[in-house]
Amino acid sequence: MNLQRIFGLLFCLFISTELLAQQTDSAYVRENYTKIERKIPMRDGVKLFTSIYIPKNQTKKYPFLINRTPYTVAPYGEDKYKLSLGNFPAMMREGFIFVYQDVRGRWMSEGTFADIRPQVVGKKGKTAIDESTDTYDTIDWLVKNIKGNNGNAGIYGISYPGFYSTTSLPNAHPALKAVSPQAPVTDWFLGDDFHHRGTLFLMDAFSFMGSFGVPRPKPITPDKGPKAFQFPIQDNYRFYLEAGSVKNLKDRYFADSIKFWNDLFKHPDLDTFWKSRLITPHLTNVKPAVMVVGGFFDAEDAYGTFATYKAIEKQNPAANNILVAGPWFHGGWVRSDGSYLGDINFGKTTSIDYQQQYELPFFKHYLKGEGNFDAAEANIFITGSNEWKKFKTWPPQEVETKNLYLQPNGKLAFEKVGRTDSWDEYVSDPNNPVPYQDGIQAKRTREYMIDDQRFAARRPDVKTYQTDALTEDITLTGPVLANLVVSTTGTDADYVVKLIDVYPEDAPNPVPNPKNLMMGGYEMLVRGEIMRGKYRNSFEKPEAFVPGTITKVNYPLPDVAHTFKKGHKIMIQIQNSWFPLADRNPQKFMDIYQAEPGDFQKATHKIFHDVHNSSFITVSVLK
């Protein structure tokens, strides 16, 4: 899902780009590939529309490189060519049989579409289909019907196509030799796209489903497809706040027209609807070589990258499964040169490194039997120190687990506080929620994942804790665990924990400096995550807070790889809203999808940091 900011924006940009391709063909693609279109039959008789680009040079045989997508294989017509093939130009010039397929129920394919379609366990009969069987049937047809192939197939995809890459692994076709799920959609309740730790990611869900979720009664081309939702207010903070509630948004703009939006309302907790859509339990007996790819600053699917890699590793100890993770936004490893994101420069063209050293060699080696592919188990770019590191495991084993303790007067230290009866107290008002980013935005930005947090530190409802200036470099790798001891006068609350790198006051400004950045004291977001408090003990069975009662709220943040340089400080910010990135918690125990504007109420919160009730953040320090 191209240089995107939000799902919906990406969707529109993708469609616009592909429509342009109908009029402006790539000379290289047209001169070097023959395009054919086929409707490939699945085992239940449904036919999936597939565009196939075959190299004109037939002096050798080629492997298939497959991309299955819900975002259209446009342009349609055998005389209309894509501008480029593969993830980047070097793949196109290397030479593969490129295959693009509209997944079941999308665009020109037959059948009924299902979001993150559940796997069928114990398949019996031709009607027992899922995305794994559709992939198997596609590869089987291609190998048997397309001349000049070498009998090998690979599959890749970013985001939703990353999910379809992952689903190719269960009971994979024997010809499938190499798979690269990239920022794969993996868990829409715990960490990807639509929910984080049970909290609705409002902007992404609403914007994406406003176009993607519109039903398609029959096969259609993009020019006749649904149009993106037109926001009546361009300031996203105002638009979502003035809507009053998630329920009002649905009633006012969607009614019952968006099936998946209705499903959100029917399934507020982690039930069988969400569990059945988890692909990770089915990633067993994995045979193809796998390279999972993702970005630490991916606003959509950072969770899915690490969850997919870890599931394959745990459930298939002997599998050929590696991880590549860099300082990228969603798809940034092929949609930018990877030298910077937002205000932060990485000192290297990390995406070019990735393309030349990982993706192209991976597919060449496993599909063509050419070249050496000697990547490590985990190939990680560490920001701050701005260097690639190779590890034998992920998370790395050569670490020391430490706790960063919250302390009085905004202090943060690796030593436990000695005081008793120590806490910070403040009021959180969901009718004046903490913005997720400074300034005014029409759409959710990708840069918020790494942006300056000084704007938030100025608010009284954001509690800030920081270390003294570091006397040596400290590199954190792997998971970050929030261990909060809190109380609230309400019966529910969200908790946002942000890990931040504070630059020294004499940090130099960039040269040139067209944005007039002030890097002295810059508060770079390294990682942030939200937890819906009622799920603190169980995502299946939400539990109210007892007003005024000291309560533990513990949860993991997505993995990190960052060096806090000597002279910098480590900061933790804690807040109770992150708007409109995440929907607002009314701070009363209820089904939030049914909340009315009058349900949102102020609450007084305490964060405890004393010898008996210590709030701390657990990190892994690289030795």
SULJOKA-V901433 format. One line per field, one symbol per residue. ss: DSSP state (H for helix, E for strand, - for the rest). phi: phi as a letter, one per 40 degrees, with the letter a starting at -180 (. if undefined). burial: b if it has 24 or more other C-alpha atoms within 12 Angstrom, else e. A space follows every 10 residues. Layout:
ss = ???
phi = ???
burial = ???
This chain:
ss = ------HHHH HHHHHHHHHH H-----HHHH HHEEEEEEEE E-----EEEE EEEEE----- -EEEEEEEE- ---------- --------HH HHHH--EEEE EE-------- ---------- ---------- HHHHHHHHHH HHHHH---EE EEEEEEEE-H HHHHHH---- -----EEEEE EE-------- ----EE--EE -HHHHHHHHH HH-E------ -HHH------ -----HHHHH HHH--HHHHH HHHH---EHH HHHHHH---- -HHHH----H HH------EE EEEEE----- -HHHHHHHHH HHHHH----- EEEEEE---- -HHHH----E E--EE----H HHHHHHHHHH HHHHHHHH-- -------EEE EEE---EEEE E-------EE EEEEEEEHHH EEE------- --EEEEEE-H HH--E----- ------HHHH -E-HHHH--- --EEEE---- ---EEEEEEE EEEEEEEE-- ---EEEEEEE EE-------- ---------- --EEEEEEEE EEHHH----- ---------- EEEEEEEEEE EEEE----EE EEEEE---E- ---------- -HHH--HHH- --EEEEEEE- ---E-EEEEE EE-
phi = ..fcbadccd dccccccccc ccbbcccccc cbbbbbbbbc ccccgcbbcb cbbbdccbca cbccbbbbac bgcdcchccb bccabgcadc ccccgbccbb bccdgbfccc gbcbcfdccc cgdbgcccba cccccdcccc ccccbbcgcc gbbbaaibgc dcdccdcccc fccdccbabb cbfcdbacbc abfcbbfgcc cccccccccc bccccbcada cdcbcccccc ccbcccccdc cccgacccdc ccbbfbcbdc cccdccbcbc bcdccccccd cccbfcbccb bcbabcbccc bcccdcccdc cccccadccc bbbbbbcbcc gccbbacgca afcbcbgacc ccdcccbbcc cdccccbbgb gbbbcccbbb cccgcfacbb bcabccccbb cbbcccbcgg caacbccccb fbabbabbbc cbccccacgb bcbccccdcb ccbccccccc cbcbbaccdc cacbbbbgcb bcbbbbaacc baacbbbbcb bccccccccc bcbccfcbcc gdbcccabab bcdcccbacc bcbcccdgcc bcbbacccdb aabccdgcbc bbbbabaabc dbccccgbca cccbccdccc bcacbbbcab ccbccabcbb ccc
burial = bbbbbbbbbb bbebbbbbbe bbeebbeebb ebbbbbbbbb bbbeebbbbb bbbbbeeeee ebbbbbbbbb bbbbbbeebb bbbbbbbbee bbebbbbbbb bbbbbbbbbb bbbbbbbbbb eeeeeeeebb bbbbbbbbbb bbbeebeebb bbbbbbbbbb bbbbbbbbbb bbbebbbbbb bbbbbbbbbb bbbbbbbbbb bbbbbbbbbb bbbbbbeebe bbeebbbbbe eeeeebbebb bebbbbbebb eeebeeebbb bbebbebbbb eebbbbbbbb bbbbebbbbb bbbbbbbbbb bbbbbbbbbb bbbeebeebb bbbbbbbbbb bbbbbbbbbb bbbbbbebbb bbbbbbbbbb bbbbbbbbee eebebebbbb bbbbbbbbbb bebbbbeeee bbbbbbbbeb bbbbebbeee ebbbbbbbbb bbbbbbbeee bbbbbbbbbb bbbbbbbebb bbbbbbbebb eeebbbbbbb bbbbbbbbbb bbbbbbbbbb bbbbeeeeee eeeeeeeebe bbbbbbbbbb bbbbbbeebe ebbbbeeeeb bbbbbbbbbb bbbbbebbbb bbbbbbbbbb bbbbbbbbbb bbbbbebebb bbbbbbbbbb eebbbbbbbb bbe
